[in-house]
């Protein structure tokens, strides 16, 4: 009998590593599933270790141990580790060596150019590094990075101590750069940017937001043969007079961002976009007024697919000129644009019928007539944002579900929509995101229609929608089992019954119940035990949640990364005592009434 038992083979042993790797590939979006897989048996534990290529440790003390288990890591994200010292970077470099391809240090502190030197010296295969928000890094760190000859993607946003000298070192040493972000690098001027453009000919994406630059550096930039994305947001030194002196245009550019460039009018824009045959996306948010002249300079940009004019003052003639473009727009954003009227918007949507995304947030002059034109003309809409369009009557919302059944995102926050409108919208079976905050005319009946008709819903916002009770939340929890985010803040009618219902939504990642005075530790315990993937939790001003709710939260919410609380310090100590292994070096910082919790400790 013993020999017979020895001959029994597990069916999993018959699977090759390649087949198991293919299974793991399908679990990439579900961290808990991969963890369960690795704990099934020793062979699966080993295979999962060999398969993993990306790692995001919760704290720096775990890094060395994890890298010893996962020997083939090529992408290391340390954004959850606020304390990363030079020794940590040395150990990372020693363990990964040439296998490491990218590292994210955008939220890490305490390391210096010495730690970076270890990475560069031992990780010859490094092609991407993110050092954003390291305001202490200076030109010495840039000089070290210049030794990374294979570097292709470099992010230095808010590295405010780096100057033209450091950027010059990078330009000379890193000739293979394809993406460079220098946003808020306030000591970098035309000289540094010009050096990058002249030396790094492979650049595809360049972010120069808020730099003290002028048109002097634009000439070499526009000569980059492969440049596709150029961001010049908030650069006041760029103006019409300077742009008029440009002798070159960049015909490879696909995305141009001139947001908050108040000194660029249609005159400068025409010089910058002249010859840009492949331009697909243009962002002019919070810039000069959109007039007929502004629109006409883009009349022949036939490849333009997306334009964002958020916060701009628009004229009727300007909007109509956009409607006459040769291009067939797929995305248009007019959020917070003053001057948008029924007449101009109706004309525009009747000519751009292929629109897939439309944002008319806070366009307070439009009425039922605009919605009628939008829904009849743009039947392929996938995203419609129309928060705070206060003159639109409740009857208009029935048109949305009747005509735009391909919608995946709908934002009707602070509008007059009622249950009949929700009943119509429930026809949009592909809906993933629905925002109904401050909608005072909706009740459980309307929400039940949504639950029955939109089973794919992942995000639901019911902030201050006071007509919703436990019954409506129960309907959503039952009808939308893949729900990932819900906001039911400031609703006195929400009780523990709602949280118990939501605890059945196993994919729930974000829950906001701030100011729900009728929920207690009973409901929070149910959420903690049922929603193991919870990452964001807001329980501020939930006065009936006490220590009994915090203990299950600490025990079961192992993925919790952000929490908003307003308890006394002694109640938070409970959370600390259970979660101390996941807390960073700031765990002993005293708690105050409105502290913000993260796995790295309290941030002020």
N, C-alpha and C positions, 0 to 999 in steps of 0.2 A: 504493500500500500504506500510506503514511504517513497519508493521509486516512482510510483504512478503520480503522486502529488508533485514530485520534482519536475515531471514532464509538463505540468500545466503551465501554459504561457499566457501572460496578459495580452489582450488584443492590442494594447497600446505599444507593446514591445515590437510589434510587427510594422509600425509606422516608421518611415525614414525620417531623418532630421529635417529634410527639405519639406516634407508634408506638415510636420509639426510647426516649422517656421511659417508656413503659409497660414496655418490656423492662428498663430500669434499675430501675424500681420493684420488679421481681421479684428483683433482685440485692441488695437493701438489707441482707440478713443475711449476705452473703458479700463481705467487703472485698477479698479477692484477686481474685474474679471481676470486680468493678467496676474494679479496677486494670488487669487484663488487657484489659478492654473498652476503657478509655481509651487503652491503648497500641497498639490494633489499627491505627489510622490517624488522620490529623490531624482528620478530621471527627468521629470518635468522641471524640477527646480534647476537642474544643471542646464537643460536645454534653454530655459527662459533666460538664464544668465548669459549664455552664448549668443542669444538672439538680440538682446537689448542693445540699442545704439545710442539712445538719448537718456539723459539722467538729470533729474531736478531734485537735489537733496533738500530736506527741510532745514538743516542747519550744518554749519561747516564742520563740526566735530564728526559727522557721519561720512564725510567725503572719502577719506582714505579707506575706511572699511568697505564702503560700497564699490569703490574702484577696484578693490582686490577681488570682489565677487564678479563684477561686471567687467570683464577683461577687454571687451571690444567697443567701449564707449567712444563715440566720435563727436557727440554734441553734449556739452556740459552747461547746464543752466544753473547758475548760483544766485539768481535773483531773489530767492527766499532766504539767503544767508547774508545778513547785514554785516557780520563780522568775518571777514576773510583776510587773514594776515599773510605776510610773505611766505611763512613756513607752509601754509596751506597750498599756495600756488606752486611751491617747490615740489610738494608731494604729488600734486595733480600732474605736474609735468613729468615727474619720475615714473608715475604709474601708467600714464597714457602715451607719452612720447609722441612718435610721429602719427599715431592713430587719431589724435585729437584734431578735429577739423574746425570746431567753433566753440566759443565760450562766452557766456553772458555774465558780466560783472556790473551790470547797470545799477544795481541796488546794494552793492557791496562796498565796504569801506575798510580802512586801516592798512591795506596793502600799498606798497610803494613801487617805484621803478625797479627796485631790486627783485621783487616778486615777478614783475612782468618780464624781467630779463631771464629768469628761469624758464618761463613759458616759451619765450621766443627761442632760447638756445636749444631746448630739448624737444619742442613740438614743431618740427620742420614742416609738418603738413597743415599747420594752422592757416585757415583761409578767412575766418570771420571772428571778430572780437567786438564786444559792446562794452565801452567804458563810460557810457552816458552817466551824468550826474556826479562824476568824480571831480568836484570843483577844486580839489587840492592838487591834482596832477599837473605837472609843469612840463616844460620843454624837455627835461631830462627823460620823462616817461615817453614822450613822442620820439626822442632819439633812439630809445630802446626798441620801440615798435618798428622803427625804420629798418631794423635787422630782419623783420619777418618778410622775407622776399616773396613769399607766395600769398601774402594777404590780399584778399579780394573785396571784403566788406568790412568797413570800419565806421563805428558810430562813436562820436565824441561829444554828443549834445551836452551842453552846460559845463564843459571843461573850460572854465573861464580863465584859467591861468596859462593856458597854452597860447603861444604867440605865433607870429609869422615864422620865427626861427624854427620852432618845432614842426610846423606844417611843412616848411621847406625840407627838413630832414625826411619826413614821410614821403614827400613828393619824389625825392631822389632815390630813396630806398625801396619803396613799395610801388613799383611800376605796373603791377598787375591789378591795381585797385579798380573795382567796378562800381562800388557803392561807397559814398562818403557822406557822412552827416556831421556838419559843423554847427548845428543850430545852437544859438546863444553862446558861441565861442567869441566873446566880445573883444578879445585882443587880436583877433585875426582880421586882417584888412585885405585890400586889393592885392597886395604883394603876395601874401600866402595863398590866396585863392588862385591867383594867376599862375603861381608855381605848380600847384596841383593840376591845373588845366593843361599846362604846357608839358609836364613830365608824365602824367598818367593818362595816356591816350585811350585806355580801354574803359573809361568811366561811362557807366550807363545811368546812374542815379546820383544826383548832387543836391544836398539840402543845405542852403546858405541862410536859413531863416534868422532874422534879427541880427545880422552881421553889419558892421559899419562899412559897407562896401559901396562902390559907385559903379558907373558904367565902364570904368577902366579895366575891370577884370572880366567883363562880359565878352569882350572880343575873343580872347583865347578859349573861353567856355563854349561859345557858339561855333568854334572850329572843331570841337570834339565830334568825330565822325559817328560815334556810337551812342551819344547822349540821348536818353529817352525821357527821363524825369528830371525836371529842374524846379526847385522850390526857392522862391525869393520872397517869401512871406515876411512882412514887417521890415523891409529894407528901405528906409526913407531916403537914403542917398541915391537911389535910382529914380531918375525923373525923365521927363520928356526930352529935355535938352540933351541929356547924355545919351539917351537911346537913339536920338536922331543922328548921332555921329557914328553909329555902328555900320560897318561895311560888310559884315557877314551875317548870314542867317543860318539857323540849324534846321535842316530839313529832316533830321532823324528824330526830333523831339516829339514825344507822344503826350506827355503831361506837363503842363506849365501852371505853377501856383504863384499868383501875384497878389494874394490876399493882403489887405492892410497896407498896400503901396499907394498911399494917397496922392503921391506926386506923379503918378502915371495915368494919363488920360488915353483917349482913343488914339491920339497922335503917337505916343510912345508905344502903345500896344501894337499898332500897325507895323512899326519898325521891327518889333521883337518877333512878331508872328509871320512877317513876310517871308514866304518861301518854306514855311513849316508845313510841308505837304502831308505829313503823317500825324499832325496834331489830333488827338482824340479826346483829351480832357483838359478843360480850362477852368481854373478856380480864381475868381475875382472878388471873393467875399470881403465885405467891409472896405470896399474901395470907392472910387469915384462913381458918380451917377451913371446909370445905364441909359444912355440917350440913343437916338437914331444913329448918330455918328459912330458911337461906340459899337453898336451892333453891325453897322454896315462894313466896318473894317474886317469882320469875320465872315462876310457874306459868302465868300468863295472857298471857305475851309470845309470842303465837302466831306472830309473824314471825321469831323467833330461829332462825338457821340455824347459827351457829358459837359455841362457847364453849371457852375455853382456861383450864384450871385448873392449869397446870404448877407443880409444886413445892408444891402445897397439901396439907394434911392433910385427907383425906376420910373420911367415915363411911359405913357401909353404908346408913343411913337417908337420908343426903344423896344418894348415888348413886341410890338407888331413887326418891327424890323427883324427880330429874332425869328418870328414866325415865317418870315420870307426867306430864311437861309436855304441854301442848297443842301446843307447837311440834314440828315434824318436823326434827330436827337433821341437817345435812349434814356438819358437822365437829365433832369432839370431841377435845380434847387433855388427857390425864391423865398426861403425862410427869412422872416422878419424884414422883408422888403416893403418899404413904404411906397405907395403909389400903384400897387397891383389892383386892377379893377376887373369887374365881370367882362367888360368889353374886350380888354387887352388879353386876359387869360383865355377867354373863349376862342378868340382868333388864333392864339398860339397853339392850343391843343388840337384845334381842327386841322392844322397843317402838319403838326408833329404827332401823328397818330401811332407811331411806333414806340412811344414813351413806355419805359418799364419802371422808372422810378420818378416820382414827383413829390416835392416837398413844398408845401404852401403854408407852413407853420406861421401863425400870427399875421396872416394876411387878412386883416380885420375888415376890409371893405367888401370882400367877395360874399356872394349870397347863393341861394339855391341855383341860380342861373349858371354859375361857374361849375358847380358839381354836376349839373345836367350835361353841360358840354364835355366835361372831363370823362364822365362815365360812358357817354355815347361815342366819343371819339377814341379814347385810349382804353380799349377793351382788354389789352394785353398787360395792363399794369400789374406789377408784382409788389410794388411798395408805394403806399400813399400816406404821407404824413401831413396832417392838417390840424395840429393842436391849436387851440384858442382862436378858431375862426368863428367869432361870436355872433356874426350876422347870418350864419347858415341855419336855416330852420330844420326842425326834426324830420320833416318829410324828405329832405334831401338824402338822408342816410339810407333810405330804402333803395335808392338808385344804385348804391355801391354794390350791394349783394346781387342785385338783379343783372348788372352789366359787367362787373369786374370780378369774375369768379376765379381768376388766376392769382388773386392777391395772396401774398405770403406775409406781408407786414402792413398793419393798419394802425395809425395813431390818431385817435379822435379825442385826446385828452382835453378836458375843459370845453366841452361842446354840449349841444342840446339833444344829443342822441337819446332815444328811449328804447323800450322793449321791442317795438315794431322794427326799429332800425337794426337791433341785434338779431332779430329773427331773420331779416333779410341777409345780414352779413354772415349768418350761419351757413349760407349756401357756398361760401368760400372754403371749400373742404381742404385746400392746400395751406390755409392760414397757419403761420408759425408764431407770429408775434401780434398781440392785440393789446393796445394801451387805452384804458378807459378811466384814467384818473380824473377825479373831480367831475364825473358825469352823474349828476344828481337825479336824473330822470330814469335811470335803469334800476331794475329789481332782479330778484332771483329768477323770475320767469324768462327774462331776456337772456340771462346767463345760462340757463338750462338749454335754450336753443343753441347757444354757442357750444356747449358741452356735447350736444348730440350731433352737431354738424361739422365740428372742427376737431377731429380726433388727433390731429398732428400738432396741436398747439403746444408750444414749448415755453412761451413767455406771456404772462398775463399781468397787467398793471391795473389795480383797482384802488389806487391811492385816494383816500377821502371820498370814495363812492359810497355814501352812507346808506343807500337803499339795499345793499347786499347783506345777506345774513348767512348763517351756517348752511342753510339749505342750498344756496347758490354755490358755495364753495364745495360742498359735498358733490354736487352735480359735476362740477369741473374736475374734481379729483377722480371721479368714476369714469367720466367720458374722455378725459385727456391724460392717459396713464404715463405719457412720456414728458409731462410737464417738468421744466427745469428751473423756472423762475416765477415767483408770484409775489406781488406787492399788495398787501391788504392793510397798510398802515392807516392809523387814525380812524378806526371804525369800532364804535362801542358795541355794535351788534355781533361782532366776531367773538366767539368763545372757544373753549377747548375742543368743542365738537368739530370746528373747522380744522384745527391742527391734527386731530385724530384722523380726520378724513384725508388730509394731505399727507399723512405719514405713509399712506399706501402708494404715493408717487415715488417710487424708488429712485428715479433719476433726478429728483429735486436737488438743485445746487445752490439756489439763492432764495431766502425767505425774509421778507420785510414785514414785521408786525409792530413796528414802532407805534406807541400810543394806543394800543389795543388793551384797554384796561380790564377787559373781561377774560383775558387769557391768563392761565396760571402755569405752575410747574407741571401740572398733569399733562397739558397739551404739549409743552416743550419737551417733556420726557418722551412722549410718543414720537415726536419729530426726530429726536436724537436717536432713538432705537430703530426707527423705520427708514429714515433718509440718511444712509451712511455716506452718501456722496456730497453732503452739504458742505459748501465752501464759504458762503457769505450768509451772515445772520445779523439782523437788526432787531434788537429787543429793548431799545431805549424806551423809557417811560411805560414799560409794562410792569406796573407796581405790584402785581400779584405773583410775579415770578421770584422765587426765593432759592435757598441753597438746594432744595430738593429737585429743582429743575436743572441747576448747574452741574450736579454730579453726573447724571446720565449724559449730559452734553459733553463733559470731559471724557467720559468713558468710551462713547461710541462715535463721536464726530471727529475722527482722526484726520479728515481732509479739511477741516475748518481753517481758513486762512484769514478771514476778515470778520470781525465781530464788533457791533456797536452796542454798548451797554451803558446803563446809568444806575449801577448798584453802589452800595457802600463797599468800601475796600474789603471788609471781612468776607463778603459773599464771593468776591473774585478770588480770594485765597483758595477757596475750594477748587476752582478751575485750575489754578496754578499747581496745586498739589498733585492733580491727576495728569496735567499736561506738561509738567516741568521738562520732560524729555524732548518735547517738541519746541519749547521756548528757547529763544536765543539768549545772548548775554545780558539783555536788558530786563530779564524777568523779575528782578527785585525792585524795579522802579515803582514807587508808590502809586497806587491807583487813585484816581479822582473821579468825581461824579460823571464827567463826560469824556473819559478816556477812550481811546481807539485801540482795540486789541488786534494784534497780528501774531503770527508764529515767531516773529523776530522780537517780540516783546511790545511794550507800549511805545507808540510814536506820539510826540507832542502834537 
